[in-house]
Amino acid sequence: MFHSLLRIGELQIGKTEGSVTLPIVAIDKKDATLGLVVFDNRSKSVYIKKEKLAEGDEEKYAHIGNAKAQKPQDRITTGNLEYILGYKKDSTKVRNNKFALKVIADKLSNSETGKLLNEVLSWYSPDVKVDNLDWDCDLYTVRIIDKNGKEIDIATLPDYRTSLVEGMTTVKGKCQFCGSDNVLPNPDYTGGSMLKIFIVDKKGFLSNFGDILESHTICPSCRHKLELGNNYVEQNLSVRIGKLNAYVIPDLPPKADVTFLQRFKTDQDGSYILEGLREIEKGERETLDIMEFEGVEVRLDLVFGQKQQNKFRLWRIIPEVGVPRLVHVMRLAGRGKAIVSATYDNKIDLKDVSFSTLYGILPVRELSKGIDPSVFLDFLEAILLGNKLDPNYVYNSFLSVIRCLRYDTCSNSLTRFSLEDLLLYQEIFIYVMRQLGIMGEDTLNMERTKVSNIDSYIGSLGIKGGLKGLFLLGVLTAYVGKEQHNKGDDKKAILNRIDYEGMDIDDIVTYANRLHESLRDYRQLNSTTESLFAEALESIKKNPNDLWDTAANVFHILLGYSYQTKQFIMHGEPQTKQPTANQEESAE
């Protein structure tokens, strides 16, 4: 991952040969403003010229953020006006090492920048009145007007820009990246960036560094490249899934150039991670043009984390994800959607399936103090890397979301489904995981079949034995639910008979008996429902060992309920042209 960032940083340097490349920090705000703090050496006056922050101004004025903590403020472009004026809004003076004019003048005393600032400091002090004082700009920088009336923006001067990447104190050591003998005693990475993952005060955090005293050693040149690479990823290759930030770091082949890097584009809303995967899920595209470079498969490191002031909260790194794997997963999601949404004469209307869908169907807790995305990341990591998932863990995770949706206690901002749609989307990902061989029985040889009745639909999902019986009980539950809804019971009381914590075989038998009574009470017993009920009980009775997972049992009942409910919504009363397989055999 860090070698990849270093490589990306090297490409950024190569892009601007002959000039200093800086890890620019963008101002992510609409209608942001720039305050030019103008020091006029002719009139010995100071005023602020406010204007709209134009595209590229952060680069033009070398905005790389403030110096951290107790470090001297040697950056002239800042979001803090007090660092330029030398005093705060309440008129208290800043510490000497935070007064940028003085710090930079001393640091560059023999250069053009130092001489210009020293001339200003010969007459300016924090006591001097500032005209048009405005503390509300988003960014400030310094402009000097010399005695001849020439305007000079300090942040554009080559010696100043060079000073931002050079002159760092080094000690004897071995850079873990290039092998240089001079390393930084403290890299002091930009606060909140991914580079804060490195911990320099705990030996052994990173392995294979020999007998060095610290776990992370880096020279100034490699540090600069890492900052540039990290900056590029944050600005161009980051996505947001729900409330979770993800950073996409490509492991570029040795001969890849900046043009190839620029072909990596993240999905606009984060749902598909990479641009182009949306069309693959829809079946409108087969491959991405970044799948390989000169015969080498391109892989990605996915870093999930969150900036927290000066720290970086790392949730997980999913390493070396092949781009072909992402394509394969999206293709499976599209197929799964086609299978799950099929009906005997039409298809259920479901939205596109993406990684945001996966986020929404899982128990992600979003609280004021932060989020807990561990279950989502478990699923995503398994899907992308091929790790096995315990089926019981899968069903319990799904059931917890079903439960919170039923009782309106979900804290996941993307859990915005009806109960019926939630179950169908969950079944789509069960299909994906089984096809990938990471959840129970591998169904790679399963083919799409024409859905002519409920049995053929169940078969298309690979559901059989006792679980088929549960699905049929769910179908019958939908008949009762429809009648309850028609009578004004939108919550459908029949669903309260289901134990959302899980149901064993005794619970299922009890539920089946109550369901039969409800079918009779709501006048839903007829040849079709009687046949479905008999088939359900027979499947359960013959295959009791299939019902060992109490969470899976509830899931399959609700899956059948969801499918049949969607049918009712589409068609109203079911037609007799939807017989069971047993009825078809009898007719023959």
Protein Blocks (a to p, Z undefined) as FASTA:
>chain_A
ZZmmmmmmmmmmmmmgoiacddddddddehiacddddddfklopaddddddddehklmmn
opgbjaehjbccfbfbdcblklmnopafkopacdfklmmklmmmmmmmmbmklmmmmmmm
mmgcfkbccehiafkbfbdcdddddfkopacdfklpmklmmmmmgoiacdddddfklopa
bdcfblopaehiaklmpcckbghkaghkljafbfbdcdfklmmmmmmmmmmmmmmmccce
hjaccdddddddfklcfklmmmpccdfklmnopghjlmmmnopafbdcklbgghiacddd
ddddddehjaccdfbdcehiafklmmmmmmmmmmmmmmmmpcfkbccddddddfklmmmm
pccdddfkbccfklmmmmmmmmmnopacdfklmmmmmmmmmmmmmnopafbfklcccfkl
mmmmmmmmmmmmmmnopgojafklpccdddfbfklmmmmnopahjllmmmmmmmmmmmmm
mmmmmnopanopmlmmpcfkbpcfklmmmmmmmmmmmmmmnopacfklmmmmmmmmmmmm
mmmmlmmpmklmmmmmmmmmmmmmmmmmmnopadfklccfklmmmmZZ
